[in-house]
Amino acid sequence: MKNLFLILFLYLFIPVIKSQIFIPIIIPTGTSSYVRYNCGTNNKQASEYMQQGIENLEISLDAALAYFKGAIKVDSLFCDAYDYTASVFIEKEKFDSALKYIDLSLAINSANRWAGKTKIQLHFNLGEYEKAGDYAFSQHLKQADEGIWLYYLAESLFHRDLLDSAKCITLKMQLTMQKQGLELAAATSMYLQGKIFCKMRKYESAQRALLQVNKNYHKDAEFNYYLGLTYLYGEEPNLKKAKKYIIRAFKRNIEIPSEVSKMLNL
C-alpha cells in the first residue's frame, strides 16, 4: 500500500465562549505539503486493515475503528493506525481516548508533527490548558523556528488568565512574523492580541488590533463576538455596531452572556 499522508487540519483558535472544539476526522487525499515519515508499515495484513478502515470512515465509524485497532494489533509500531484511531475518537467526541492514542503515536515517533499539534488541541478540549502550554513550550525549545508552538503557549496562558505573559509572547510573534514576511501568521498573532486586550478590559487596544485583521477573520464567530464587546464596553460605546457584531457571532453559534443580551435588547 502506498504511503499514507494525513491532512494537517489545524484550528488555530480555541473558542473561549464554548468549552470544546471539534477536530474533524482526518481523511487522506493523496499527497500533502505536510510530509510525514516513519509512520507506515511493511506488514501486508496491517495495510489491508488500514485500507478497510479508511473505506469505512464515511460508512461506519465503529467498523473503521475496529479495522484501525486491528492494524495496531498486527503491527504495534504502525504510527498511522494510532493517528486514525485517534481521529475516530475525536469524531466521537471521546477526547480522553483520542489523547491516549495520540500519546502512543508520539511514543513511536516523536517527530510526528500532526500528532503533536493534535495533542495540544485535545488538551484544550479537555480544559487542560497548563498541559497544553507545557507541551507547546517543550516543542518550541526543540523547534524554535516553528512559530505555531509559541502561539499555542500564548493561547494556553490566555485561558489561564496569565494575560501579561500571553501579550508579551504574541507581540514577539507578531514582530518576528512581520520581519519574515509571514503576513497570515502575523495576523493570527494580532487576533490573539485583540482577545487578550479584550480580556484585560483594554477595549480600545483590543478594537485596534481586531480591526487590523478584519479582512482575515470577519466570518469567524469568535472574532465578531470580541469585536462586538469592544464597541459595547469601550470608552465611547457604539451600541449599533456592538449589536451588529454580536448578532453575527450568535448566528455562528456563539453563546451570548445574558448581561450582553440585555444591554443590546437581544
C-alpha positions as CSV (number, residue, x, y, z in Angstrom):
1,M,0.0,0.0,0.0
2,K,1.2,3.5,-0.8
3,N,2.5,5.6,2.0
4,L,-0.3,7.5,3.8
5,F,-0.5,11.2,4.2
6,L,-2.7,12.9,6.7
7,I,-4.2,16.3,6.2
8,L,-2.9,18.9,8.6
9,F,-6.2,20.3,9.7
10,L,-5.3,22.8,12.4
11,Y,-7.7,25.0,14.3
12,L,-5.6,28.0,15.4
13,F,-8.3,29.5,17.5
14,I,-9.6,27.8,20.6
15,P,-13.1,29.1,21.5
16,V,-13.4,30.9,24.8
17,I,-17.1,31.0,24.9
18,K,-17.6,27.3,24.4
19,S,-15.7,24.7,26.4
20,Q,-15.0,22.4,23.5
21,I,-13.7,22.4,20.0
22,F,-14.2,19.7,17.5
23,I,-11.5,18.5,15.2
24,P,-12.9,16.9,12.0
25,I,-11.9,13.3,11.2
26,I,-8.8,13.2,9.1
27,I,-9.1,11.5,5.7
28,P,-6.1,11.1,3.4
29,T,-6.5,12.7,0.0
30,G,-3.2,11.8,-1.7
31,T,-0.1,13.9,-1.3
32,S,0.1,16.8,1.0
33,S,2.5,19.6,1.7
34,Y,2.8,18.2,5.2
35,V,5.2,15.2,4.8
36,R,5.2,12.6,7.5
37,Y,7.8,9.9,7.9
38,N,8.4,6.7,9.8
39,C,4.7,6.3,10.1
40,G,3.9,3.4,7.7
41,T,4.1,-0.3,7.8
42,N,5.6,-3.2,5.8
43,N,3.0,-5.6,7.2
44,K,0.6,-6.6,4.5
45,Q,-2.2,-7.5,6.8
46,A,-1.9,-4.2,8.8
47,S,-2.0,-2.4,5.4
48,E,-5.2,-4.2,4.5
49,Y,-6.8,-3.4,7.8
50,M,-5.9,0.3,7.4
51,Q,-7.3,0.4,3.9
52,Q,-10.6,-1.2,5.0
53,G,-10.7,1.3,7.9
54,I,-10.4,4.2,5.6
55,E,-13.1,2.9,3.3
56,N,-15.4,2.6,6.3
57,L,-14.9,6.1,7.6
58,E,-18.0,7.5,5.9
59,I,-20.0,4.3,6.4
60,S,-19.5,3.3,10.0
61,L,-17.1,4.8,12.5
62,D,-17.3,1.7,14.7
63,A,-16.3,-0.5,11.8
64,A,-13.5,1.9,10.8
65,L,-12.3,1.9,14.5
66,A,-12.2,-1.9,14.6
67,Y,-10.1,-2.1,11.5
68,F,-7.6,0.6,12.7
69,K,-7.3,-1.2,16.0
70,G,-6.8,-4.4,14.1
71,A,-3.9,-2.8,12.2
72,I,-2.3,-1.8,15.6
73,K,-2.7,-5.4,16.9
74,V,-0.9,-6.7,13.8
75,D,1.8,-4.0,13.8
76,S,2.2,-2.2,17.2
77,L,4.6,0.3,15.6
78,F,2.2,1.3,12.8
79,C,2.0,5.1,13.6
80,D,-0.7,5.9,11.1
81,A,-3.0,3.4,12.6
82,Y,-2.8,5.2,16.0
83,D,-3.4,8.6,14.3
84,Y,-6.5,7.3,12.5
85,T,-7.8,5.6,15.7
86,A,-7.4,8.9,17.5
87,S,-9.2,10.7,14.7
88,V,-12.2,8.4,15.0
89,F,-12.4,9.0,18.8
90,I,-12.2,12.8,18.1
91,E,-15.2,12.4,15.8
92,K,-17.0,10.6,18.5
93,E,-16.0,13.4,20.9
94,K,-14.2,10.9,23.1
95,F,-11.2,13.2,23.7
96,D,-9.6,11.2,26.5
97,S,-9.4,8.1,24.3
98,A,-8.1,10.1,21.4
99,L,-5.4,11.6,23.6
100,K,-4.3,8.1,24.7
101,Y,-3.7,7.0,21.1
102,I,-2.0,10.3,20.2
103,D,0.4,9.8,23.1
104,L,1.1,6.2,21.8
105,S,1.7,7.6,18.3
106,L,4.2,10.1,19.7
107,A,5.9,7.5,21.8
108,I,6.7,5.7,18.5
109,N,7.6,8.8,16.5
110,S,8.1,12.0,18.5
111,A,8.7,13.8,15.2
112,N,5.1,13.3,14.2
113,R,4.1,16.9,14.0
114,W,0.4,16.3,13.2
115,A,0.1,14.2,16.4
116,G,2.0,16.8,18.4
117,K,-0.4,19.6,17.3
118,T,-3.4,17.4,17.8
119,K,-2.2,16.5,21.3
120,I,-2.4,20.2,22.2
121,Q,-5.8,20.6,20.6
122,L,-7.1,17.7,22.7
123,H,-5.6,19.2,25.9
124,F,-7.5,22.4,25.1
125,N,-10.7,20.3,24.5
126,L,-10.3,18.7,27.9
127,G,-9.7,22.1,29.6
128,E,-6.1,21.1,30.4
129,Y,-4.5,24.4,29.5
130,E,-1.4,24.0,31.6
131,K,-0.6,20.7,30.0
132,A,-1.2,22.2,26.5
133,G,1.2,25.1,27.4
134,D,3.9,22.8,28.8
135,Y,3.9,20.6,25.7
136,A,3.9,23.6,23.4
137,F,6.8,25.1,25.3
138,S,8.8,21.8,25.1
139,Q,8.2,21.7,21.3
140,H,9.2,25.3,21.0
141,L,12.6,24.5,22.6
142,K,13.1,21.8,20.0
143,Q,11.7,23.7,17.0
144,A,12.3,27.4,17.7
145,D,11.7,28.2,14.1
146,E,8.1,26.9,14.3
147,G,6.0,29.9,15.5
148,I,2.9,27.7,16.0
149,W,4.3,26.4,19.3
150,L,4.6,29.9,20.7
151,Y,1.1,30.6,19.5
152,Y,-0.2,27.6,21.4
153,L,1.8,28.6,24.5
154,A,0.2,32.1,24.4
155,E,-3.2,30.6,23.9
156,S,-2.8,28.4,27.0
157,L,-1.7,31.4,29.0
158,F,-4.7,33.3,27.7
159,H,-7.0,30.6,29.0
160,R,-5.2,30.6,32.4
161,D,-5.6,34.4,32.7
162,L,-1.9,34.9,32.6
163,L,-2.5,37.8,30.3
164,D,0.6,39.8,30.5
165,S,2.8,36.8,29.6
166,A,0.4,35.9,26.8
167,K,0.6,39.5,25.5
168,C,4.4,39.6,25.5
169,I,4.6,36.3,23.5
170,T,2.1,37.5,20.9
171,L,3.9,40.8,20.5
172,K,7.2,38.9,19.9
173,M,5.5,36.6,17.5
174,Q,3.9,39.4,15.5
175,L,7.2,41.3,15.1
176,T,9.1,38.1,14.1
177,M,6.4,37.1,11.6
178,Q,6.2,40.5,10.0
179,K,10.0,40.6,9.6
180,Q,9.8,37.2,7.9
181,G,7.0,38.4,5.6
182,L,4.6,35.9,7.0
183,E,1.5,38.1,6.9
184,L,-1.1,35.5,7.8
185,A,0.9,34.3,10.8
186,A,1.3,37.9,11.9
187,A,-2.5,38.3,11.6
188,T,-3.1,35.3,13.7
189,S,-0.9,36.8,16.4
190,M,-2.7,40.1,16.1
191,Y,-6.0,38.4,16.5
192,L,-4.9,36.7,19.7
193,Q,-3.6,40.1,20.9
194,G,-7.0,41.5,20.4
195,K,-8.6,38.8,22.5
196,I,-6.0,39.3,25.2
197,F,-6.6,43.1,25.4
198,C,-10.3,42.4,25.5
199,K,-10.0,40.1,28.4
200,M,-7.8,42.7,30.1
201,R,-10.6,45.2,29.5
202,K,-8.4,47.4,27.3
203,Y,-11.2,47.7,24.8
204,E,-9.7,50.5,22.7
205,S,-6.4,48.5,22.2
206,A,-8.4,45.3,21.5
207,Q,-10.5,47.1,18.9
208,R,-7.4,48.5,17.1
209,A,-5.9,45.0,17.0
210,L,-9.0,43.3,15.8
211,L,-9.8,45.8,13.1
212,Q,-6.4,45.3,11.6
213,V,-7.3,41.6,10.9
214,N,-10.9,42.2,10.0
215,K,-10.3,41.1,6.4
216,N,-8.8,37.8,7.6
217,Y,-11.4,36.9,10.2
218,H,-14.6,38.8,9.5
219,K,-16.5,35.5,9.1
220,D,-15.2,34.0,12.4
221,A,-17.7,33.7,15.1
222,E,-15.3,34.5,18.0
223,F,-13.8,37.4,16.1
224,N,-17.2,39.0,15.8
225,Y,-18.0,38.4,19.4
226,Y,-14.9,40.1,20.7
227,L,-15.1,43.0,18.3
228,G,-18.7,43.5,19.4
229,L,-17.6,43.7,23.0
230,T,-15.1,46.4,22.2
231,Y,-17.9,48.6,20.8
232,L,-20.1,47.7,23.7
233,Y,-17.7,48.4,26.6
234,G,-15.3,50.9,25.0
235,E,-14.9,54.5,26.3
236,E,-17.3,55.7,23.6
237,P,-19.8,52.8,23.3
238,N,-21.4,52.3,19.9
239,L,-24.4,50.1,20.5
240,K,-25.4,49.8,16.9
241,K,-22.0,48.4,15.9
242,A,-21.9,46.2,19.0
243,K,-25.2,44.7,18.2
244,K,-24.2,44.1,14.6
245,Y,-21.1,42.0,15.5
246,I,-22.7,40.3,18.5
247,I,-25.6,39.1,16.3
248,R,-23.1,37.8,13.7
249,A,-21.5,35.8,16.5
250,F,-24.8,34.5,17.7
251,K,-25.8,33.3,14.2
252,R,-22.5,31.4,14.1
253,N,-23.4,29.5,17.3
254,I,-21.6,31.6,19.9
255,E,-23.5,31.7,23.2
256,I,-24.1,35.3,24.2
257,P,-23.9,36.1,28.0
258,S,-27.2,37.3,29.4
259,E,-25.6,40.6,30.5
260,V,-24.6,41.4,26.9
261,S,-28.0,40.3,25.6
262,K,-29.9,42.6,28.0
263,M,-27.6,45.6,27.2
264,L,-28.3,45.1,23.5
265,N,-32.0,44.1,23.9
266,L,-31.4,40.8,22.1
